Amino acid sequence: MRSLTMAAKILGGSAQENIAKIKKAFLDGVNTVQPHELIGKSIKQDTDKLFINGTKYDLHHNVYVIGFGKAVIGMVKPIQLALVTSDGGSHLKGGIVSVPLGIQKSLADKPHMLPNECSCLEILEGAKDNIPDEAAFAAAKKIVSLLEKLSEEDLLLVLISGGGSALLPYPIPPLSLNEKSEMTKSLSRAGATITELNTVRKELSLTKGGGLAELTKARIVSFILSDIINNPLDMIASGPTVPNRDTPGAAEKILKKYNISTKDYVKKIIQRKRIHSSMLEFPHVINHIIGSNETALLGVEASLSSQTSSPCLSLILTSSLKGEASKIGTKMAELVVAITQILCGSEDELCDELLLDLCVTVDKKKAITETLQNSSEIKCPIWLIFGGETTVTVQGSGRGGRNQEMVLSTSVALEEITSTGGSAARSCSRRLSWCQ
């Protein structure tokens, strides 16, 4: 899950042991947000009834499924199984799912994550490298066409996850797909956050910012696997089933902030979409978040606590980490040094400013202090867990992701601290003999 970032163990254990623990904890966290498992917990069939998180829906061969996102392919099979009729048929009448290019091949050895073959369900691949393309646009057109044919008697299940914006592109004419994609790439390279990207996307798309829900009278139930900090429904996959409540002029301000020039007709599209969106309400829609960064972090914490080879303490510091990856990495190094000094007794408590720079609320300080005290008393290592999504302002043609940049920045900063003016920190670490 791209928004999962974990700070390595602050104290104790060999490098090999730490790496093994990190890998296991990370994978356990990922497993807690596997889409087929999450959606299976949300739906249940009882004869001709479908229960979704406790709400009952009558089934009479009136269910349709659409989906878009990197993780939605894993949601399909549990829904297919829940819609099987007593005679072996299905209440599923049709569906279209837009997924990343090559994902079916990559999951060939994991049949439990792939849909059952069904003549009424299309799985369409596109958006190579998470960039909207003509294949994804064609899938979006098919989805729109399907929705326009549904009635109030139909039940539409919408599967949404991260990557949904790229897999449901539908630029408002005369804006072309290529123009919209270039605008998005320019914003991303300039360091725009996912929230800023989706704020702009919503204003330029027929399907985003509530556009999808507006296209049909069918009852809609959305299953959403969130990839955005704090799980804002109107931002995940650019909020296709949620009214757009962005502040008027928000998209224009973002484009101006990052010096992205636009043509006059683009400005007019934004203005028209904004006026229209402000009046939308969707009483026929129910949205369910079935998994999020918080879910994964709890899985990581549980995994660390259950690894009994050696005692340790773990603490989730934030699920809202954001900022320039290199700067966050430097702050991580400062946190390591500050905690080491507290354990040595040369410092009393963490600086509020440092915690806020790492998106850790000040009221978390008490839990941190107690964890450090417990660690010192029982002489066991500490694991600090962070979740969120940093950004990178691209300069040059280097390769790699934001997490790599953050970790490298932390390593460089720690090296600088310990090699220049860091004798106190090194001495403190040596005194903590139980950590070695």
N, C-alpha and C positions, 0 to 999 in steps of 0.2 A: 504494500500500500504506500503510494508515494508520499503521503503526508505523515508517515511514521518515521521519526528520528529518535535514536536512543543514544544518550551519552554513555560512554563506556564506564566500567567500574572505576570509582575514584581510588579505592584502596584494596590491596590484598590479592593474593593468588598469582600463579604463573601466567605468562602471556598466553600459552596454549589453552590453559583452563578458562581464562577469560574469554578468548575467542570462541571456544566451544559453547560457553554459557550464552554469549551474545547471540550466536547463531540460533541456538535452540529457542531462546526467549523471543527473538524476532519472528521465527517461523511459527511459534505457538501463537504469537499475537496476530500474525497473518491468518492463521487457521480459524481464529475466532470471528473473522469477518468474511469467511468463504460464503459466497452468495447462495449456493445451494443449501447450506445449513441455515442461514439466516431466514430465507424466505420459507423454508420448511417449518420454522417455528411460528410463522405468521398466519398460515392458512391451514384449514382443515375442512374436509368434506363430510357431510352426513346425509346420505341418500341424495336428495335433490336440493340440498342446501350447501352453500359455501360460507364458511365462517372465516372472516378476515379480522384478526385481532379482536375477536369477540362479536363483531358485527355480522349479522346474517344477510345473505343474498340468495334469492331464489334462482335456481338453475333450470333452464329449459332450452338448451341448445342455443344460448344467446350470448356466449362469451367470446371476446376478441382480445388478442394480446399484441401490444407493440412494445418495443424496447430499443434503447440506444445507450451505448456506453461500453467501457472496457470489461465490465464485470457482469453484464446482463445475461450473457449466454448461459451462465451457471444458474440463473434464476428460472429458466424456462422449463426444465424437466420436472421440478417439483410441482409446478402449476399444471403441466400436462397430466401428471399422475393424480392430482386432486380433482381433475375435471372428468375422469373416466366414469362412464355410466355403468349401471348394474349389468347391462348386456354387452359390455366390452366396447361400447362406442365412446363418444366424447361430447361434452358440452361445448368444447372449443370449436368455433365456427371459422376462425381465420386469424391470421396474425403476420406481422412483419417485424423482424428484429435486425437492427443495424449494428454490426459489431466490427472490431478492428480487423484489418487485412491479415490473414494467416492464422487467426486464432483457432479455427476449427482444426487445422493441421497440428498446431502446437498442443492441442488437448486430445489428440487421437488416442493417447494411452491413458486417458482419464474419462472413460465413457460416462461415468456418473455425473460429469459436469457438462455433458453435451445433450442437446434435446433429442427426444425420440424422433425418428423420421415420421413426417406427417405431411400429407399433400396440401393441407390447408395453411401450413406455416412456412414462411420464407425466411431464411437466414441469409442476410446480405452483408458482404464484407466490403470495407472501404476505409478511407481516412488513414492512409499509410503514414506512419510516424506521427500520428495524432494531428494531421493536417487535413482539413476538409478538402475533399476532392470530388470529381464528377460521380464516382461510384457512390459516395455517401450522399450526394445531392439527389441522385436517382432514388436511393432508398427513402430519403425524406419525402420526395414527391409521391412515392407509393404509399407511404404512411398517411400523408395528407389526403390522398384520394380515398383510402380506406375509411378514414374518420368522417369524411363528408357524407358517406353512405349510411352511417349508423343512425339508429333511432333512440328514443327515450327508453325503449324496452331492452336495449342492449346493455351489457356490462363490459366496460373496457378496462383491462388491466394494463397499467403502464409501468414498465421496468426501466429504472433510471440509475445510472452510476456515473462516476467520473469519466471524462472523455465523451460524455453525451453531447456536448456542444459541437465537437468536431464531427460527430456521427449523425447529426441532425441539422445540417446546414440548409438554410432556405432564405437566401438574401432577398430583400424586398426590391423588385425592379424599380428603376433601371440599374441598380447596383449589381455587378456581376460577382460570381463566386470567387474569381481570382482577385478582384479588388478587395473584397471583404477579407479574404485569407491574408493578403499582403498587409492589410491594416492590422490584423490580429498579430501577425508575426512581428511587425514593427513595434507594436506595443510590448510584446513579450521580450524582445531583444533589449528594449529600453528599460526593462525592470518592472513592468506593470505586474501587480498581483493578480491572482486568479479572480478575485472579486472585481477588480477594475476591468479586467478583460471581459468578464461576463456582463458587466454593466453596459459596456459598449455593444457587445453582441446582441443583447436583448433589444436594443433600439434599431438594429439593422436587419432583424430576422422576422419572417412570417410566423415561425413556430416557437420562438423563444419569448420570454417575458409574458407567459400566459397565452401565447398565440395558439398553441396546440389545443388547449382546453376550449378555446373559443370556437374551434372548428367543428365541434360535435355536441349534440344534445344527449349523447349516451352518458350513463352513469360512469364515472371514472374513479378508479382506485389506483393510486400510484404507490409503488414499492421503491424506496430510494435508499441507495447506498451512498452516504455522503463522503465527499472528498475535500470539503471546505471547512475551514476553522469555524467553530460554533454552529455549524449545520444550518445556515440560512436557506430556507426552502426556495426562495426566489433566486438564489445564486447557483445552486447545484444543477449542473448541465444547463445553466442560464434560465432556470425556472419555467419550463414549458407548460406546466400545469398550475402555475401560481401567478396571481395578479402582480404586475410590476409596480412596486411602491418606491422606486428610486426617487430621490429628490429631483425635481425638474432641473434640467441643465447638467445633470451629473455626467452624462456621456460626453458632452461637449467639453466640460472641465477636464476630464481625463485625457481626451485627445490633445487639448491645449497643454496640459501638464507635461506630456511627453513629446511635444512638438511634432505631432502627427498632422500633416496637412490633409484636408478633405475638399472634395469638390462641392459646389453649391447644392447639387441634387442630393448629396449625402446628408447635408445639413437639413434639408427639407424633409427627408425620410425620417430623420431623428425627431424632428419637431412634430410631424404628423403622428408617428407611433406613440410619442410621449403623451399627447393630448388624448388619443384614443385609449391607451392603456390605463390612464388614471380613472376611467369610468368602469372598469371591468370588475365583476364579482363572479365567483364560480360556486354556486351552491350545489352543483352536481358533482363536485370533486372532493375526494378525501385523499390526503397525502400521508403516507406512513414512512418515517425514517426507520429502516430495519437494521442499519449498522453505520458506524462512524469511527472517526479516529479514537474517540474515547473508548469504544468497544475494544479496539485493538490494543490500546494502552493497558487496559485492565487485563487483557490476555497476557501481555508481556509481564506485568507485575505478578500475576498468578503463577506464571512459569518460573520466574526467579525465586518466588517463595517456596515452590515445590521442589526445587533442585536441592536435594538433601546431601549431596556429596560434601558440602561444606556450608556452614551457616552464613547467612548474609541478610542484609536489610535492603529493601527497595522502596522507592518513593516516587510517585508520579508528581512532577513539579508543574507541568502545564500541558494542555492539549492545544494551546493557541500560539505556539512559537512562530514568529514571523519576523521579517526584516532581511536586509542584505546578508547573504550567506557568509561572506568573509568577515563581516563585522560581528555576526552572531558567534562565529567560531572563536574570535578573539575573546569575546565575553565568556564563552565556555571555559577557556583557559584561565581567565581571571577567577571564575567560580571554583575551579579545581584548586588553585593556589589559596583562595580565601578559606575554603573548607579545611585544607591541610593545616593552615595556620590556626584555625579555631580548635582543631583536634590537638594541636600542640600547646594550646593555651596562650599563644601570642596575640590572638584576636578574640573578642567577646562574641560578636555576632556578625551576620552578613549585612552588607550595605543595602539599604532599600533600593537605591538607584540601580545597583547591579541586578537585583531581582527583577525590577521593572524592565530593564533592558532585555532580559531574557523572557519577558512576558509571564513572569511568575508574580502572582498577586502577593502583596505584602502580608496578607493574613495567612499565607502559607509558611511564614517564617517560624511560627511556633512548632509546626510539624517538622520542619527541617532541624530546628534546634533539638527537639526531642529525639529525632532519629540519630543525630550526631552523638548525643549523650549516650544513647543505648549502644551505639557502635563502639564507643570508647569503653563502656563498661564490660561488654561481652567480647570485645576485641574481634569484631567481624567486619568484613568489607561492606561498602555502601554502593548501591546502584541507583543512579538518578535517571529518571525516564522522562523524555520530552516528546511531545507530538506537535505537529503543526506543518507549516509550509513556508520555507524561506524563498527568497528570490535571488536571481543573479542578473546583474547588468552586464550583458555580453560586451567584451572588449577584445577584439581579435578573433581568431578562428580556432581557439582551443576546444577540446572535447571533454565531456563529463557532465555530471549532474550537480544539482545544488547541494546534495548531501556530501558528495565528494569534496566540493569546494569548502564547505563548512568544516569538515573533519581535517582537511589539510591546513586550513587557517588555524584551527585549534592546535595542531601539532607544531606549526611554525611559531605561534605565540608562546607555547610552553617552552620550546627550545630557547627562544629569546629571553624569557623570564629566568630560566635556570642557568643560562650562560652569561647574562649581564645583570648584575645586581641581584641575583637570585640565591646567594649563598645561604640566606636565612631560610628560604623555602627548602633548599636541599638539606640543610641541617635538620630542619623540622621533620622532613620525611624520614631521615635516618633514625631519628629518635622514636618514631612509631614502629618499633621492631616487630610488633605483632602483625603488621601489614605485609611483611615481606613474604 
